[in-house]
Amino acid sequence: MIPTPGLPHLMGPAKGHLGPMDLHHPHLPSRAIYHTRHRAPDHQAHLKDSRFPKKTILVRNDSSVTEFLLAGLTDRPELQQPLFFLFLMIYIVTVVGNLGLIILIGFDSHLHTPMYYFLFNLSFIDLCYSSVFTPKMLKNFVSRENIISYVGCMTQLFFFLFFVISECYMLTSMAYDRYVAICHPLLYRVTMSHQVCCLLTVAAYMMGFAGASAHTGCMLRLTFCHVNIINHYLCDILPLLQLSCTSTYVNEVVVLIVVGINITVPSFTLLISYVFILTSILHIRSAQGRSKAFSTCSSHIIALSLFFGSAAFMYLKYSPESMDLGKISSVFYTNVVPMLNPLIYSLRNKDIKLKIKRYLNNKRPFHKWANYLKAQKSQRKAHKWPINTWKCV
C-alpha cells in the first residue's frame, strides 16, 4: 500500500486491523467499528465545491458505513445508570399517561367532541414518537456498544420526523379548535364538524409524511465514510450531516425550507389564533367567564411553549460547537413534552379529572365492558348481531 503524501493519518492499515493512529484518535472510542462493503485500491481525492470555496471535501471510495455508533447523551460512565432509571421512569409515565388518555377518550362517548378528538390523536402521536427512539436510548445506557445499522438509523429518522412534524400541526389544529370555541361559540358545532376534524387530522399527518420523506430522501443520497459516530442519542438530521463526506448543500437547503415552514407556519397560525382568543376573552364582562375561558387555553399554551421553544432552539440556533447544549434541549421535545402532555391535559381539565375519578372510585371499573361482551355472547347464540355498537369519534 502506497501512502498518500500529507495524509498519513487517514490511510488505514490492512483489512481487519487498526493502526496505532486509529487507536489513539481523539474522536474515536476504542469500540468504534468500521465495515467495508468492497475493497478497492486505496486512493483519495480532494474535491472543492464551488459553493464553498474554502471547504475541502474528502472522498473515499474504498469503504462506506454500514453501521453507526450513537455517542449518547453523555460519555461519563458514572451517569449512565442514573440516567437509565430517570429516562425509564419518564418513558413509563409517557406510555401510561398517553395510553390511558387514548383508552379513556376512545371508550367514553361523552368525550367524543372535537377537542378530545384532537387530544386523542395528540396522545397517539406522543406515544408513537417517544417509542421510536426511547427503547434504543435506554439500551445504550447499559450497553457498551451503542450500534445502530444504517437501515435502522434511516428508519428511525423517518418515523421520528414524521411524528414530530405531525405534532406541530396537531397542536395547530387544537389552537384553531379553541379559537372557534371561544370566538364563535354559536357556530362551533357547524364549523368543527366531524368532516372538518378529519380533514385537519389527515392534513397534519400528510404534512408529517411530506416533511419526513423530504429529509430522509435527501439523507439517503449522501455518502457516509471514515467516521461513523453520531454525536447524539438518536439519528437526527444535523448530527448526520456532520458525518457526510459528500456535499450537504442540498440537505442544508431542505432543512432551511422544511424546518422553516414547519415552525414558522404553525407559529404564525398559533399567534393569530391566540390574539383573537385573548381579544374575545377581554371582552367578556363576567370574571367567572374570563377565568373559564383562560383555563381552557392555559394547558394548550404550556404544551406549545415547551414543544416549539425547545425545537426552535435545537434547529434554528444550531452550530457544531453547541451540539452538547442542543442534545440537552432536544430532551425537552423528545422526552419531556410527550410525558407532560397527558399530565397537563388531564390535571387541568375538569372533564378528564371527573372521568378518571369515576373509573378509579368504581368497584368494578370494567363492568360496562363485561356487560357488552355478555350481551354479544347472548346475541351470537340468538344469531342476532348488534348494529352500530361503536360510536365513531
N, C-alpha and C positions, 0 to 999 in steps of 0.2 A: 504494500500500500504506500502510495506516494503522498506525503502530506502536502497540503496547500500552504504556500508561504504566507505568513502573517496571521493564520488562523489555526494554530496547532491545538488550541483548547476546544475546538468544535469537532475535530476529527476523532471519531471513536476508534477503539481497537477492533480486533477481530470479533466476529459474531458470537454472541453469548458471553462476552466478558466486558467488564467495566474497567476503564483505565484509572490510574491514580487521580487524574484531574477530574474525572466524573465523580469519584467517590467523595471528593472534598469540595465539590461545587457548592457555593454558599446558599443557592436557592433550591437545591435538590436534596430531599431527605434520603436516608440510607435505604428506604424501602421503595424508592422510585423504580418503576418498571417500564420498560420500553419494548414494544413488539414490532417486528418487521413484517411487512406484507410481501415484499420482494426485495432482493438484493441486486444492486447494480454497481458498476464501478464508482467508487467514492469520488464525487466531484461536487463543487459548489459554484454557484453563480450569484453575483450581486446585481440585482435589478433595481434601478432607480425609477420610482414612479414620478411622472411628470407633474402630478398634482401636489406631491410632497417632495420638493427638490432636495431637502436636507435629510429625508428619511431613506435609509438603506434597508431593503427587504432581502432577507436571507432565504434562499430556496434550496431545499434538499430533496431530491427525488429518489433517495435510496431507502427512505423509511417514512412511515406515516403512523399516526397514533391510532390504535385500536382500543385503548383504554385510557381513562383519565383518573387522576388522583385528586380527591377533594381535600383541600387544606383544612376545612372545618372552620368553626367559629374561633377557635384559639388553638395554639400549639403547646400550651402549658399542661403537662401531664397531671398536675395536682388539681386542675379544674375540670378534668374530663368527667369524673364520676359525679360531682355535684351538679354539673350542667346536664348530665344524663337524667338524673332524677327530677331536676327542675323542668326540663322540656317534656319529660314523660308525664308529669302532672298537668302541664299546660295542654298536652295532646289529649289526655283523658277528659279533662274538663271541656275541651273543644268538641270531642266526639259525643260525650253525654249531653252537653247543652244543645248542640245543633240537632242531634238525632231526636232528642226529647221534643224540641220545637216542631220538627217535621212530623212526628207522630201525633202530637197534640193538635196541631192545625189540621192535619190530614183527616183525623177521625172525629173532630168536633165540628158539627155542622154550623154552630153559632159563630165560628171563626172563619167561615168561608166568605170573606169580604175582600175587596181589592187590597187593602193594607196588609192583611195577613197572607194573601196570595203572594205578594212580593216578598214578605218576610219568610215564607215557606221556601221560595227559590233562593233567597239570600242564604238561608241556613244550609240548603243543599250545596250551594257553591262553596261556602266556607268549609263544610265537611269534606268535600272532594279535594279542594286545592290544598288544604292542610295535610291531607293524606297522600298527596303526590310526592312530597319530599321529607316529611317528618319521620316516617319509619326508617328511611335511609340515614337521616341525620342522627337518630338515636343509635342506630347500629354503628355509625362511625365514631361515636363517643367511646364505645367499648371495644372497637376493633383496631388492630394495628395497621392494617392495610385498607385505607378508605378508597377502594377501587370502584369505579362505575364504568361500564362499557360505553363505547361510542354511541351505539344504538340506544342504550338506556339513557344516556345523557341527552340526546336529541329528543327522545320521547318525553322525558321529564321536563325539558324546556318547553315543548309544545303545550302539554297539559297545564303546566304552571302558568304560562302566559294566557292560555285560553280562559282559565277560571279567574285570573286576576283582572283581565280586561272586562270579562263578563260582569264581575262585581262592580266595576266602575259604573257601568251603565245600569245595573240593577239598582244601585244606590241613587242614580239619577232618576230612574223611574219612580222610586219611592218618594223622592222630593217632589216630583210632579203630582203624585197622588195626594200628598199633603197640601200642595198649592190648591188643587181643585177642591179638597175637602174644606179648607178654611176660607178661601176667597170666593168660591162658588158652591156653597153647600146645597142649594136647591137643585143644582144641575149635576150633583155628584153621581147619582145612580145612572144618569144618562151618559155623562162624559166618561166615567170609568166603568164602562160596560165590560162584560166578560170578553168580548172580541177585542176591545182596546187593551185590556190587561194581557191577553195572549199575544197580541201584536208587539207590545212593548217588551215582553219577556223574550219572544223569538228574536227581536231586533238586538237585544242585549247579548244573547248567545251568538248571533251571527257576527256581531262586531268582535266578539272574543275570538271566534273562529278565523275571521279575516286577519286580525292582528297577529294571532299565533302562527298562522300559515305564512304570513309575510316574513316574520322574524325567523322562523325555523327554516323556511325555504332559502333565505339568504345565508343562513348559517351553514347549511349543507353544501353550499358551493365553495366554502373556504377549505383550505388545506391546513391541517394541524401537524406539526412535526417538531422534532427535537425536544421541546418542553411540553409536558402533559399534566402539569399541576395547576388545578383551578383554585384560585385564591378566594374561595367561597365555600359555603356548606351545601350549595345546590348548584345546578347548572343554570346560570343566568346569562343574560346577553353580554353584558360588559366584561365580566371576567373571562368569558370565552373568546372575545375579540382580542384580548391581550395575548392569547396563545397562537393566533394565526400567523403563519409565515408567508401569507399572500396578502394582497391589498384588501383592506377592510373599508375602503371608501364608500362602496355601495351600501354596506351594512350600517355605517355611521349615518348615511343619509336616511335610510329606512328607519333607524332608531329615532332620529330627529323628527321625522314626519309622523310616524305611527304613535310614538310616545307623546309627542306634542299634541296630536289630535285627541288621544285618549285621556289626556289630563286637562287640556285647555277647554275642549268642548263640554265635557261633563261639569267642569268647574264653572264655566260661564253660565250654563243652564242652571246649576245649583244656585249661583249668585242671584240671577234674575228671579228665580222662584222664591227665594227667601227674602228678597227685597219686597216683593208683592205680599208675601206672608206677613212680614213684620208690619208693613203698612196697614194691612187689614186688621191685624191684632191691635194696633194702637188706636184704631177707630172703634174698637169695642168699648162700650161705656162701662159695663159692669166689671169689677175687679175679678170676680169669680170666672167670668167668661174669658178674660185675658189669661188668667192662670191656667185654665183648662187648655186653651189654645197653645200656650207656651209648652205645657207638659207633653203635648202630642208631638212637638217638634224637637224637644231637647235631646231625646235619645238618638234621633237621626243626626243631629248636629254633632254630637260627641263621636259617633261612629265615622262620620265624614271627616272630621278633623284628624282623627288618628290615621285613617287609611290614606287619604290624599296627602297629608302632611309628610308622613314617613316615605311614601312612594316618590313624591316630588323631590325630597332631599336626596334620595338614592340616585335618581336618574337625571335630574336637572342640575345637581350640584356635583356631578361625578368628576373625579380625577384619580389617576392611578395612586397618588400619594394618600388620598383619603379613602382607600378601599377598606381598611380596617374599620374606620368610622362608618362607612357605608354598610358593612355587614351588620353592625350593631343597629343601625337604622332600619335595615331590612327585616330584622327580627320583629319589629312592631307590626308591619303589614303582612308578614308571613305567618307569625305565630300568635302574637298578642291580639290582633284585631279579630281573627276567627274565634278566639276564646272569649273575648269581651262582648261580641255582638249578641249572642244569646243571653248573656247576663244583663246587658244594657236594655234590651227589648223586653225582657221578662220582668226584671226588678222594677222598671219604671213604667210598666204597662199594667193597668188595673185589670183588664180582661184576662191577660195571661196569668197574673197572680191569683185571680179568683179561680180560674180553671185548675191551676196546679194545686191550690189548697183543697179544692173539691175532690180531686183524684187522690190526694195524699190522705185526706181525712176519711175517705170512703173505705169501709172494711173490706169491700170486695171491689177493687178498682176496675177489674176486668169483667164485671158481671154482665155488662151490655154485650161485650164480645162473646161471652159464653152463651148468652141467650140467643144471639144471632146465629151462632153455629148450631145450637139446638134446633132453632126454627128451620134452618136449611136442611138439617138431617130429617126432620119430620116431613118437610116438603118433598125431599127426594123420595121418601117412601111412598108418598101420595102421587109421585110423578108430576108435581106442580113446581116449576122453577120460579123463583122470585123475579120480579121485574123492577128495574130502577132501584136496586138495593144500594148502589153507591151514588152519592151526590157529588157531582163534578165540582171541583174547587173553582 
